[in-house]
Amino acid sequence: MASFFASKTALPKLFLALCLLQMASATRRLAELVQDQSPPMKYHNGPLLSGKISVNLIWYGRFKPSQRTIVSDFVTSLSSDPSLAQASPSVSHWWKTVDKYYHLSSSKRRTPSLTISLGRQVLDESYSLGKSLTNKHLIELASRGEQRNAINVVLTSSDVAVEGFCMSRCGSHDSAVGSVKVNGRSSRFAYIWVGNSETQCPGQCAWPFHQPQYGPQSPPLVAPNGDVGVDGMVINLAGLLAGTATNPFSNGYYQGEAGASLEAASACTGIYGNGAYPGYAGNLLVDEATGASYNAHGVNRRKYLVPALYDPSTSSCSTLV
């Protein structure tokens, strides 16, 4: 009788465990199904950034030299120059998904490919515009970089508040009318802003290196360069660079309606490795020495976590691992 009673009490627990396992499996399958059935990335016939483009970094606020090196090494890692040694999987290989947009942009008028390189770096450690910035301030800062054949990236330190930061965005990209004229006419230049969220909203803008602010809770991962704020900035910068290249003037590649669109990286938000689902970044590589999670190698033996990109040739989110 004792063994019979024990088995009867164990059955409900076993049934509950099986149900929970099935639910978890179903969640993963649903996430994969949603990922596989993403709507196509529509081309709206606007120009893409092409040719040789330099990425200029405008540092606003106080950053340590080591923090600036993490970001500048990442930008350098985007290059496919074979002399810049990168182990596999590499940042340069991740960037090749962006190249696919150029081959598909037009069968009649194929857009030349894009070559990215690190340009000038401008430091403003005196907070010349204060510690509370508006969108107009961001354009003013972005204008300090070269305006032809360039992407100007404004990076704000953790003690700088920016309009919309943490409430609706971790960074953004846009274009503005420059002071440089081409053939006597004013032209637009592309710019990006990314904020360091370490003290303001790491759970929102530095996940998965910090406990998530909302949604399913999971333990934070160890940042590959030991800096939660700056490693989080790299994730956001990577996605915004992909969006800037393929949709620089809001009439390139995007899903949905203009002004509320999803781009190459934002269409795959929260996905970093194979098997990702809400609250889980996916199956990533782990550094045996530090325990840090990453999915891409860069120059100077750097390791980075880069977001999945929407692959227009497969209409799905593509990851390196």
KEKE-3310 file (N, C-alpha, C; in steps of 0.2 Angstrom, whole numbers, plus 5000, padded with zeros to 4 digits):
npx = (5004:5010:5019:5011:5003:5013:5016:5005:5004:5015:5012:5004:5014:5023:5016:5014:5027:5030:5021:5025:5038:5034:5027:5038:5045:5036:5036:5049:5048:5037:5044:5054:5046:5039:5051:5055:5044:5045:5040:5043:5058:5055:5060:5062:5066:5075:5091:5106:5119:5135:5150:5166:5166:5168:5168:5165:5169:5161:5164:5155:5156:5163:5174:5183:5200:5201:5188:5185:5193:5187:5176:5181:5189:5179:5173:5183:5184:5174:5178:5183:5196:5209:5221:5218:5218:5205:5198:5187:5169:5168:5167:5168:5163:5150:5145:5144:5131:5124:5129:5121:5110:5113:5115:5103:5096:5092:5088:5091:5098:5111:5117:5133:5144:5147:5160:5167:5176:5187:5186:5189:5191:5183:5184:5174:5175:5171:5158:5151:5138:5131:5123:5111:5103:5095:5087:5091:5103:5110:5111:5119:5131:5134:5137:5150:5158:5166:5156:5154:5154:5153:5148:5143:5145:5138:5142:5137:5141:5139:5133:5125:5110:5098:5086:5072:5080:5081:5067:5061:5070:5087:5097:5099:5096:5098:5096:5104:5103:5118:5132:5141:5141:5136:5139:5134:5122:5114:5117:5113:5118:5122:5119:5122:5117:5121:5119:5127:5121:5124:5121:5109:5099:5102:5096:5087:5094:5106:5105:5109:5118:5114:5102:5086:5075:5061:5049:5053:5063:5080:5097:5110:5122:5140:5149:5159:5170:5171:5164:5149:5141:5148:5149:5136:5133:5140:5132:5120:5126:5130:5118:5112:5121:5120:5107:5108:5116:5108:5096:5097:5091:5078:5070:5075:5078:5065:5054:5036:5027:5033:5042:5038:5045:5054:5070:5086:5092:5083:5072:5075:5076:5082:5088:5102:5109:5108:5092:5087:5074:5061:5068:5079:5095:5100:5110:5126:5144:5156:5169:5182:5191:5186:5172:5164:5151:5149:5148:5156:5172:5184:5196:5212:5211:5199:5182:5165:5147:5135:5120:5107:5104:5093:5091:5090:5089:5085:5074:5073:5080:5097:5110:5127:5131)
npy = (4994:5006:5009:5010:5022:5031:5032:5037:5050:5055:5056:5068:5078:5074:5075:5089:5093:5089:5096:5109:5108:5105:5117:5126:5122:5124:5138:5141:5135:5143:5156:5153:5151:5163:5170:5164:5168:5181:5197:5202:5213:5228:5237:5254:5262:5272:5280:5271:5270:5271:5265:5271:5274:5283:5281:5293:5297:5305:5310:5313:5320:5312:5299:5284:5281:5267:5263:5270:5264:5251:5254:5260:5250:5241:5247:5247:5233:5230:5231:5222:5219:5209:5210:5214:5205:5193:5181:5167:5165:5181:5199:5206:5196:5196:5208:5206:5202:5214:5218:5210:5217:5227:5220:5217:5228:5234:5227:5233:5244:5242:5245:5251:5242:5244:5251:5251:5261:5267:5283:5300:5305:5314:5324:5329:5333:5343:5345:5354:5358:5356:5345:5339:5335:5339:5334:5343:5347:5335:5335:5346:5342:5331:5337:5341:5332:5325:5328:5323:5307:5300:5293:5300:5298:5300:5299:5298:5300:5291:5300:5309:5316:5312:5318:5307:5296:5280:5281:5279:5275:5269:5273:5281:5284:5295:5308:5324:5341:5346:5358:5357:5360:5351:5352:5364:5363:5360:5346:5330:5322:5307:5302:5295:5292:5286:5281:5279:5268:5264:5269:5274:5266:5252:5239:5240:5245:5239:5226:5209:5210:5215:5213:5211:5225:5224:5211:5193:5186:5184:5178:5190:5191:5189:5203:5205:5213:5217:5229:5234:5245:5251:5239:5237:5248:5245:5235:5242:5252:5244:5238:5250:5255:5246:5249:5262:5261:5254:5260:5275:5288:5286:5281:5269:5252:5245:5238:5239:5254:5271:5280:5272:5261:5245:5240:5233:5227:5230:5223:5211:5211:5207:5195:5185:5174:5157:5149:5158:5166:5176:5184:5176:5176:5167:5154:5156:5160:5156:5164:5155:5159:5171:5169:5177:5181:5180:5183:5186:5189:5202:5214:5215:5205:5206:5203:5203:5206:5205:5210:5200:5200:5205:5194:5198:5189:5177:5180:5180:5181:5182:5174:5174:5163)
npz = (5000:5004:4994:4983:4987:4987:4974:4968:4974:4968:4954:4951:4953:4943:4932:4932:4931:4918:4910:4912:4906:4893:4890:4891:4880:4870:4870:4866:4853:4847:4847:4838:4827:4825:4822:4810:4802:4799:4792:4775:4772:4766:4752:4749:4739:4741:4743:4748:4760:4753:4745:4751:4768:4782:4800:4812:4828:4841:4857:4870:4886:4900:4897:4900:4894:4891:4889:4877:4868:4867:4860:4848:4843:4840:4829:4820:4818:4810:4797:4782:4779:4777:4783:4796:4809:4814:4823:4820:4825:4817:4819:4807:4798:4803:4798:4785:4782:4780:4768:4759:4757:4748:4736:4733:4732:4719:4704:4692:4695:4703:4719:4724:4735:4753:4762:4778:4789:4803:4808:4812:4829:4841:4856:4869:4884:4893:4894:4885:4881:4892:4903:4900:4886:4871:4856:4846:4851:4849:4835:4834:4840:4832:4820:4821:4816:4801:4786:4774:4765:4777:4793:4808:4824:4840:4856:4872:4889:4905:4914:4908:4903:4890:4878:4878:4882:4889:4891:4879:4870:4867:4859:4844:4826:4812:4800:4795:4788:4781:4783:4773:4755:4740:4724:4724:4731:4747:4757:4765:4780:4788:4805:4821:4838:4854:4870:4886:4897:4910:4923:4922:4915:4915:4914:4904:4893:4892:4893:4888:4899:4911:4924:4917:4915:4913:4909:4906:4919:4920:4924:4923:4910:4909:4904:4889:4888:4901:4905:4908:4904:4893:4885:4882:4875:4863:4858:4855:4846:4836:4830:4826:4817:4807:4803:4799:4788:4779:4779:4778:4776:4779:4769:4764:4767:4776:4788:4790:4794:4790:4801:4812:4810:4808:4807:4800:4811:4822:4819:4824:4838:4854:4850:4850:4848:4842:4845:4853:4864:4871:4885:4885:4878:4869:4862:4866:4864:4877:4886:4893:4902:4908:4909:4902:4890:4873:4855:4844:4837:4837:4832:4839:4848:4854:4861:4857:4859:4847:4839:4831:4814:4802:4788:4772:4761:4766:4773:4787:4804:4806:4815:4822:4829)
capx = (5000:5014:5022:5005:5001:5018:5016:4999:5006:5020:5009:5002:5020:5026:5012:5015:5033:5029:5017:5030:5043:5030:5026:5044:5047:5031:5038:5054:5045:5034:5049:5057:5041:5039:5057:5055:5039:5045:5038:5049:5061:5054:5065:5057:5069:5079:5098:5109:5126:5139:5157:5171:5162:5172:5164:5168:5166:5161:5164:5153:5157:5170:5175:5190:5203:5200:5181:5185:5196:5183:5171:5185:5191:5173:5172:5189:5183:5169:5182:5185:5203:5212:5227:5216:5216:5200:5196:5180:5166:5170:5163:5168:5158:5143:5143:5142:5124:5122:5131:5116:5105:5116:5115:5096:5092:5089:5091:5093:5103:5114:5121:5140:5145:5149:5167:5167:5183:5187:5188:5191:5188:5182:5182:5171:5175:5169:5151:5150:5131:5127:5122:5104:5103:5089:5088:5095:5110:5113:5113:5125:5137:5135:5140:5157:5162:5165:5149:5154:5156:5154:5143:5145:5142:5139:5142:5136:5143:5133:5130:5122:5103:5097:5079:5070:5084:5078:5060:5059:5076:5094:5101:5095:5100:5094:5101:5103:5106:5125:5135:5144:5137:5138:5136:5130:5116:5115:5116:5111:5123:5119:5122:5120:5118:5121:5120:5129:5115:5126:5118:5102:5094:5105:5091:5083:5098:5112:5103:5108:5123:5111:5095:5081:5070:5054:5048:5055:5069:5086:5103:5114:5128:5146:5151:5165:5175:5171:5161:5142:5138:5151:5148:5129:5133:5142:5126:5116:5129:5131:5112:5111:5126:5116:5101:5110:5118:5102:5090:5100:5087:5071:5067:5078:5075:5062:5047:5031:5026:5038:5042:5037:5048:5059:5076:5090:5093:5078:5068:5077:5077:5083:5091:5110:5112:5103:5088:5084:5067:5060:5072:5085:5098:5102:5116:5132:5151:5158:5176:5184:5195:5182:5165:5160:5147:5150:5147:5160:5179:5186:5203:5216:5209:5193:5176:5159:5141:5132:5113:5105:5102:5088:5094:5084:5089:5081:5068:5074:5085:5103:5115:5133:5132)
capy = (5000:5012:5011:5013:5028:5036:5033:5041:5057:5057:5057:5075:5081:5072:5078:5096:5094:5088:5102:5115:5107:5106:5125:5130:5120:5127:5145:5141:5134:5149:5161:5151:5151:5170:5172:5162:5170:5188:5200:5204:5219:5231:5242:5260:5265:5277:5279:5268:5273:5266:5267:5271:5278:5284:5282:5297:5296:5311:5308:5319:5318:5308:5292:5282:5278:5260:5263:5273:5259:5246:5256:5261:5243:5237:5250:5244:5226:5230:5230:5215:5219:5203:5212:5215:5198:5192:5174:5166:5170:5188:5205:5208:5192:5198:5214:5204:5202:5221:5218:5207:5222:5231:5216:5216:5235:5235:5223:5238:5249:5239:5250:5249:5240:5249:5249:5255:5262:5271:5290:5305:5305:5321:5323:5335:5331:5349:5346:5361:5359:5354:5337:5337:5336:5338:5331:5348:5346:5329:5337:5350:5338:5326:5341:5342:5327:5326:5327:5319:5300:5298:5292:5304:5294:5304:5294:5302:5297:5289:5306:5314:5314:5314:5317:5301:5291:5276:5281:5276:5273:5268:5276:5282:5286:5300:5312:5331:5345:5348:5364:5356:5359:5347:5354:5370:5362:5357:5339:5328:5318:5302:5302:5291:5294:5280:5283:5274:5267:5260:5271:5276:5261:5246:5234:5241:5247:5235:5218:5204:5211:5217:5210:5215:5229:5221:5204:5187:5188:5179:5180:5194:5188:5193:5207:5202:5218:5219:5235:5233:5251:5251:5233:5238:5253:5242:5231:5247:5255:5239:5238:5257:5256:5242:5253:5268:5259:5251:5265:5281:5293:5284:5278:5263:5246:5244:5235:5243:5261:5275:5283:5267:5255:5240:5239:5227:5225:5231:5218:5205:5213:5202:5189:5186:5167:5152:5146:5164:5168:5182:5183:5172:5179:5162:5150:5160:5157:5158:5164:5150:5163:5176:5168:5182:5178:5184:5179:5188:5191:5208:5215:5216:5200:5208:5199:5207:5203:5209:5208:5196:5205:5202:5193:5199:5183:5171:5183:5178:5184:5178:5175:5171:5156)
capz = (5000:5004:4987:4979:4989:4985:4966:4967:4975:4963:4948:4949:4952:4937:4926:4932:4928:4911:4908:4912:4901:4887:4889:4889:4873:4866:4870:4861:4846:4845:4846:4832:4822:4824:4819:4804:4798:4799:4786:4771:4773:4760:4749:4747:4733:4743:4743:4754:4761:4749:4744:4757:4773:4789:4806:4816:4835:4845:4864:4874:4893:4902:4896:4901:4887:4889:4886:4870:4864:4866:4854:4842:4841:4837:4823:4816:4817:4804:4790:4780:4778:4779:4788:4803:4811:4818:4824:4818:4821:4818:4818:4800:4795:4805:4794:4778:4781:4778:4761:4755:4755:4742:4731:4732:4731:4713:4698:4686:4697:4709:4723:4726:4742:4758:4766:4784:4792:4808:4806:4817:4836:4844:4863:4873:4891:4897:4894:4882:4880:4898:4905:4898:4879:4867:4849:4843:4854:4846:4829:4834:4841:4826:4815:4822:4812:4794:4784:4767:4766:4784:4798:4814:4830:4846:4862:4878:4895:4909:4918:4903:4901:4883:4877:4877:4884:4894:4891:4872:4866:4870:4854:4838:4820:4808:4796:4796:4783:4783:4781:4767:4749:4735:4717:4726:4735:4753:4757:4771:4782:4793:4812:4826:4845:4858:4877:4891:4901:4916:4929:4921:4914:4912:4913:4898:4887:4893:4893:4893:4904:4917:4925:4913:4919:4912:4906:4910:4922:4919:4927:4918:4907:4910:4898:4886:4889:4908:4906:4907:4901:4886:4881:4880:4870:4857:4855:4852:4841:4830:4827:4823:4811:4801:4801:4796:4781:4775:4779:4781:4775:4780:4763:4761:4769:4783:4789:4793:4792:4791:4808:4817:4806:4810:4802:4799:4818:4827:4817:4827:4844:4859:4848:4849:4847:4840:4851:4858:4865:4876:4891:4884:4872:4864:4864:4865:4866:4884:4888:4898:4907:4912:4910:4898:4885:4867:4849:4839:4838:4834:4831:4845:4852:4857:4860:4857:4858:4842:4838:4825:4808:4797:4782:4766:4756:4769:4777:4794:4808:4806:4820:4820:4833)
cpx = (5004:5017:5017:5003:5007:5018:5010:5000:5011:5018:5008:5009:5023:5023:5013:5022:5033:5026:5021:5035:5040:5029:5032:5046:5043:5033:5044:5052:5042:5038:5052:5052:5040:5045:5057:5050:5039:5043:5044:5051:5060:5058:5060:5061:5073:5087:5101:5116:5130:5146:5161:5168:5167:5167:5168:5165:5167:5159:5161:5152:5163:5170:5182:5193:5202:5193:5181:5188:5192:5178:5175:5187:5185:5172:5177:5187:5177:5172:5183:5192:5206:5218:5225:5213:5210:5198:5189:5176:5168:5165:5162:5163:5151:5141:5142:5135:5121:5124:5125:5111:5107:5115:5107:5092:5089:5092:5094:5099:5106:5118:5128:5140:5147:5156:5167:5174:5182:5189:5191:5188:5188:5180:5179:5170:5173:5162:5149:5143:5127:5126:5115:5103:5097:5092:5092:5102:5114:5116:5119:5131:5139:5139:5147:5161:5162:5158:5149:5157:5158:5148:5146:5141:5143:5138:5142:5138:5137:5130:5127:5115:5102:5089:5077:5074:5081:5070:5057:5064:5083:5099:5096:5099:5095:5099:5099:5106:5113:5127:5139:5140:5140:5135:5132:5124:5118:5113:5115:5117:5120:5123:5119:5121:5117:5123:5123:5124:5117:5123:5111:5097:5097:5101:5087:5088:5105:5111:5106:5114:5121:5104:5090:5076:5063:5055:5051:5062:5074:5092:5107:5120:5134:5148:5158:5171:5175:5168:5153:5139:5141:5149:5140:5129:5135:5136:5122:5119:5129:5124:5110:5115:5123:5110:5102:5112:5113:5096:5092:5096:5079:5067:5071:5075:5072:5056:5042:5030:5032:5037:5041:5040:5053:5064:5080:5091:5087:5072:5069:5079:5077:5086:5098:5113:5106:5099:5085:5077:5067:5063:5078:5089:5100:5108:5122:5139:5152:5166:5178:5187:5191:5175:5161:5157:5148:5148:5151:5167:5180:5193:5206:5213:5202:5187:5170:5153:5137:5125:5112:5103:5097:5091:5089:5084:5085:5075:5068:5080:5091:5108:5122:5134:5125)
cpy = (5006:5014:5013:5020:5033:5037:5037:5048:5059:5059:5064:5079:5080:5075:5086:5098:5094:5093:5108:5114:5108:5114:5128:5128:5123:5135:5146:5140:5140:5155:5160:5152:5159:5173:5170:5165:5178:5191:5202:5211:5223:5236:5248:5264:5271:5275:5275:5271:5268:5269:5267:5276:5278:5285:5286:5297:5302:5309:5314:5317:5315:5301:5290:5280:5271:5259:5265:5268:5253:5247:5256:5254:5239:5240:5247:5237:5225:5229:5223:5214:5213:5204:5213:5208:5197:5184:5173:5163:5177:5193:5207:5203:5194:5204:5212:5203:5208:5221:5215:5212:5226:5227:5215:5222:5236:5231:5227:5242:5247:5245:5247:5247:5245:5246:5254:5256:5267:5278:5294:5303:5312:5320:5330:5333:5337:5350:5352:5363:5357:5347:5335:5340:5335:5335:5336:5348:5341:5331:5341:5347:5333:5330:5343:5337:5329:5324:5324:5312:5298:5297:5295:5301:5298:5299:5298:5297:5295:5294:5311:5311:5316:5313:5310:5295:5287:5276:5277:5274:5273:5271:5277:5284:5291:5303:5320:5335:5348:5355:5364:5356:5355:5350:5360:5369:5359:5350:5337:5323:5313:5303:5297:5294:5287:5283:5278:5274:5264:5262:5273:5271:5255:5240:5234:5242:5243:5228:5215:5205:5214:5214:5214:5219:5227:5214:5198:5188:5182:5182:5184:5190:5192:5197:5205:5207:5221:5226:5235:5239:5251:5245:5234:5243:5250:5238:5236:5250:5250:5239:5245:5258:5252:5246:5259:5266:5257:5256:5272:5287:5292:5282:5272:5257:5246:5240:5239:5250:5266:5279:5278:5260:5251:5239:5233:5223:5225:5226:5211:5206:5207:5195:5190:5179:5162:5150:5152:5164:5173:5180:5179:5174:5174:5159:5154:5157:5160:5158:5160:5154:5167:5174:5172:5178:5183:5180:5181:5190:5197:5208:5216:5211:5202:5203:5204:5203:5208:5206:5204:5202:5201:5201:5193:5193:5177:5174:5180:5181:5179:5179:5172:5164:5154)
cpz = (5000:4997:4982:4980:4986:4977:4964:4968:4970:4956:4946:4948:4945:4931:4926:4929:4920:4907:4907:4907:4894:4885:4887:4882:4868:4865:4865:4854:4843:4843:4839:4826:4820:4820:4812:4799:4798:4792:4782:4773:4766:4758:4747:4742:4735:4743:4749:4754:4757:4748:4751:4762:4779:4794:4811:4823:4839:4852:4868:4882:4894:4901:4897:4894:4886:4887:4879:4866:4863:4860:4848:4839:4837:4830:4818:4814:4811:4797:4789:4778:4781:4784:4795:4805:4816:4818:4822:4824:4822:4817:4810:4796:4797:4800:4787:4777:4778:4770:4756:4753:4749:4736:4728:4731:4725:4707:4693:4688:4703:4713:4725:4733:4746:4761:4772:4786:4798:4806:4811:4824:4839:4851:4866:4880:4896:4897:4891:4881:4886:4898:4903:4891:4876:4860:4845:4845:4850:4839:4829:4835:4835:4820:4816:4819:4805:4791:4777:4768:4773:4788:4805:4820:4836:4852:4868:4884:4900:4913:4914:4901:4894:4882:4875:4879:4890:4894:4884:4868:4870:4865:4848:4832:4816:4803:4797:4790:4786:4781:4775:4761:4744:4729:4719:4730:4742:4753:4764:4773:4788:4800:4816:4833:4849:4865:4881:4897:4908:4922:4928:4920:4911:4910:4907:4892:4887:4894:4887:4898:4910:4918:4921:4917:4918:4909:4910:4913:4921:4922:4922:4916:4909:4904:4896:4887:4897:4909:4904:4902:4893:4882:4878:4875:4863:4854:4852:4846:4835:4827:4823:4817:4805:4799:4797:4788:4776:4774:4781:4781:4776:4774:4760:4763:4776:4782:4792:4790:4794:4797:4813:4814:4810:4805:4803:4806:4822:4825:4821:4835:4849:4857:4847:4847:4845:4846:4855:4858:4870:4883:4891:4877:4867:4866:4862:4867:4873:4884:4894:4904:4912:4913:4906:4892:4879:4861:4843:4841:4834:4834:4838:4850:4856:4856:4861:4857:4853:4841:4832:4820:4804:4790:4776:4761:4759:4773:4784:4798:4808:4812:4818:4824:4834)
residu = (MET:ALA:SER:PHE:PHE:ALA:SER:LYS:THR:ALA:LEU:PRO:LYS:LEU:PHE:LEU:ALA:LEU:CYS:LEU:LEU:GLN:MET:ALA:SER:ALA:THR:ARG:ARG:LEU:ALA:GLU:LEU:VAL:GLN:ASP:GLN:SER:PRO:PRO:MET:LYS:TYR:HIS:ASN:GLY:PRO:LEU:LEU:SER:GLY:LYS:ILE:SER:VAL:ASN:LEU:ILE:TRP:TYR:GLY:ARG:PHE:LYS:PRO:SER:GLN:ARG:THR:ILE:VAL:SER:ASP:PHE:VAL:THR:SER:LEU:SER:SER:ASP:PRO:SER:LEU:ALA:GLN:ALA:SER:PRO:SER:VAL:SER:HIS:TRP:TRP:LYS:THR:VAL:ASP:LYS:TYR:TYR:HIS:LEU:SER:SER:SER:LYS:ARG:ARG:THR:PRO:SER:LEU:THR:ILE:SER:LEU:GLY:ARG:GLN:VAL:LEU:ASP:GLU:SER:TYR:SER:LEU:GLY:LYS:SER:LEU:THR:ASN:LYS:HIS:LEU:ILE:GLU:LEU:ALA:SER:ARG:GLY:GLU:GLN:ARG:ASN:ALA:ILE:ASN:VAL:VAL:LEU:THR:SER:SER:ASP:VAL:ALA:VAL:GLU:GLY:PHE:CYS:MET:SER:ARG:CYS:GLY:SER:HIS:ASP:SER:ALA:VAL:GLY:SER:VAL:LYS:VAL:ASN:GLY:ARG:SER:SER:ARG:PHE:ALA:TYR:ILE:TRP:VAL:GLY:ASN:SER:GLU:THR:GLN:CYS:PRO:GLY:GLN:CYS:ALA:TRP:PRO:PHE:HIS:GLN:PRO:GLN:TYR:GLY:PRO:GLN:SER:PRO:PRO:LEU:VAL:ALA:PRO:ASN:GLY:ASP:VAL:GLY:VAL:ASP:GLY:MET:VAL:ILE:ASN:LEU:ALA:GLY:LEU:LEU:ALA:GLY:THR:ALA:THR:ASN:PRO:PHE:SER:ASN:GLY:TYR:TYR:GLN:GLY:GLU:ALA:GLY:ALA:SER:LEU:GLU:ALA:ALA:SER:ALA:CYS:THR:GLY:ILE:TYR:GLY:ASN:GLY:ALA:TYR:PRO:GLY:TYR:ALA:GLY:ASN:LEU:LEU:VAL:ASP:GLU:ALA:THR:GLY:ALA:SER:TYR:ASN:ALA:HIS:GLY:VAL:ASN:ARG:ARG:LYS:TYR:LEU:VAL:PRO:ALA:LEU:TYR:ASP:PRO:SER:THR:SER:SER:CYS:SER:THR:LEU:VAL)
# end
